[in-house]
């Protein structure tokens, strides 16, 4: 069962060892949930979330388009991008799909990539089942085209 108040607490469990931000994004870039270890300049973090969300979704869409199955590959139908780790702007972003959402962890450059991916995997595993249940109740059209879904719910 998905409890909205527990989402930040659950996401906050990944914020150790150099991982400082966890974002749960819709595929259009809107932020569904976030947790950040506050810095001295806390007022700058709100804008950083929006910029990071836009970057993360753009990266995800670009890389999922590039990783199309290769013709003649036996397992081509099952090939999907499951994780994307990118170093940019003095930080490391780890992107992972969670149901029809995107999980984004931001970490310092010195965080081991295997540890970052493991944290994303564990968090994604905990979030996938509740969100799959939620999206199955909302219907199959949710997440396919955000504008079409929004229009159908009016």
matplotlib code that plots the C-alpha trace (Angstrom):
import matplotlib.pyplot as plt

x = [0.0, 1.3, 1.3, 2.2, 3.6, 6.0, 7.5, 10.0, 11.1, 11.6, 13.6, 15.7, 17.0, 19.2, 20.8, 24.0, 27.6, 27.7, 24.2, 22.5, 19.2, 16.5, 13.8, 10.8, 9.7, 6.9, 8.1, 7.1, 9.6, 7.2, 8.4, 6.3, 8.5, 11.9, 14.2, 17.4, 20.1, 19.9, 23.0, 24.0, 22.3, 19.0, 17.1, 19.1, 18.0, 14.4, 15.6, 18.2, 15.4, 13.6, 16.7, 17.8, 14.3, 14.4, 18.0, 17.1, 14.0, 15.8, 18.7, 16.4, 14.4, 17.6, 19.3, 16.2, 15.9, 19.5, 19.3, 16.8, 17.1, 19.7, 18.2, 18.9, 19.6, 18.0, 17.0, 16.1, 12.5, 13.6, 16.3, 15.3, 17.4, 17.3, 19.8, 21.7, 24.6, 25.9, 28.6, 27.8, 28.2, 30.3, 27.8, 26.7, 23.1, 21.7, 18.4, 16.2, 12.6, 10.0, 6.8, 5.8, 8.0, 11.7, 13.9, 16.9, 19.6, 22.2, 25.6, 29.1, 31.6, 33.6, 30.6, 31.4, 29.1, 28.2, 27.0, 25.0, 23.4, 22.7, 20.9, 18.8, 18.0, 16.8, 14.7, 13.2, 12.3, 10.5, 8.6, 7.7, 5.0, 2.9, 3.1, 2.3, -0.9, -1.7, -1.2, -3.3, -6.2, -5.7, -5.9, -3.5, -3.5, -1.9, 1.7, 1.5, 0.7, 0.4, -1.6, -4.1, -4.5, -5.0, -7.7, -9.5, -9.8, -11.4]
y = [0.0, 3.4, 6.0, 9.5, 10.6, 7.7, 8.5, 11.1, 9.0, 6.0, 8.0, 9.6, 6.1, 6.2, 9.6, 8.4, 8.0, 11.0, 10.6, 13.9, 14.0, 11.5, 12.5, 10.6, 12.1, 11.7, 11.2, 14.8, 16.1, 17.0, 16.1, 13.6, 13.3, 14.4, 14.2, 16.2, 16.5, 20.2, 22.3, 25.7, 27.4, 25.7, 28.3, 27.3, 23.7, 24.3, 25.6, 22.9, 20.2, 21.7, 21.9, 18.4, 17.0, 18.5, 17.2, 13.7, 13.3, 14.6, 12.3, 9.3, 10.0, 10.5, 7.3, 5.1, 6.3, 5.4, 1.9, 0.5, -3.2, -4.2, -6.1, -9.8, -9.8, -12.9, -11.0, -7.8, -7.7, -7.8, -5.1, -2.1, 0.5, -0.3, 2.1, 5.2, 6.7, 10.0, 12.3, 16.0, 19.4, 18.1, 15.4, 11.9, 11.2, 7.7, 7.2, 4.1, 3.5, 2.8, 1.6, 4.6, 7.0, 7.8, 7.6, 10.0, 9.9, 12.6, 12.0, 13.4, 12.3, 10.2, 7.9, 4.4, 3.8, 0.2, 1.5, 4.2, 1.7, -0.7, 2.1, 3.0, -0.7, -1.2, 2.0, 1.1, -2.4, -0.9, 1.6, -0.5, -2.6, 0.2, 2.4, -0.5, -1.1, 2.6, 2.9, -0.3, 1.4, 4.6, 2.7, 1.8, 5.3, 6.9, 7.8, 7.0, 10.5, 13.0, 15.5, 12.9, 11.4, 14.9, 15.7, 12.3, 13.1, 16.5]
z = [0.0, -0.9, 1.9, 0.6, 3.9, 4.0, 0.6, 1.7, 4.6, 2.4, -0.2, 2.6, 3.5, 0.4, 1.4, 3.0, 1.9, -0.5, -2.0, -1.3, -3.3, -4.3, -6.8, -8.1, -11.4, -13.8, -17.4, -18.3, -15.7, -12.9, -9.5, -7.6, -4.5, -3.3, -0.4, 0.0, 2.7, 3.3, 2.5, 3.9, 0.9, 1.3, -0.8, -3.9, -3.6, -4.8, -8.2, -8.4, -8.1, -11.1, -13.2, -12.2, -13.0, -16.5, -17.1, -15.8, -17.9, -21.0, -20.4, -19.9, -23.1, -25.1, -23.9, -24.2, -27.8, -28.5, -26.9, -29.4, -30.1, -32.7, -35.7, -35.5, -31.7, -30.1, -26.9, -28.7, -27.4, -23.8, -24.0, -22.1, -20.4, -16.7, -15.3, -16.5, -14.6, -15.8, -14.5, -15.2, -13.6, -10.7, -9.6, -10.5, -11.6, -11.4, -13.3, -12.9, -14.0, -11.3, -12.9, -15.1, -13.1, -13.0, -9.9, -9.9, -7.2, -7.1, -5.5, -5.2, -7.8, -5.3, -4.6, -5.9, -8.9, -7.8, -4.4, -6.1, -8.4, -5.5, -3.6, -6.6, -7.1, -3.5, -3.6, -7.0, -5.7, -2.8, -4.9, -8.0, -6.5, -4.9, -8.0, -10.3, -8.2, -8.3, -12.1, -12.8, -10.9, -12.9, -16.2, -19.0, -20.6, -17.6, -18.4, -22.1, -23.1, -20.2, -22.2, -23.4, -19.9, -18.3, -20.9, -20.3, -16.5, -16.9]

ax = plt.figure().add_subplot(projection="3d")
ax.plot(x, y, z, "-o")
ax.set_aspect("equal")
plt.show()
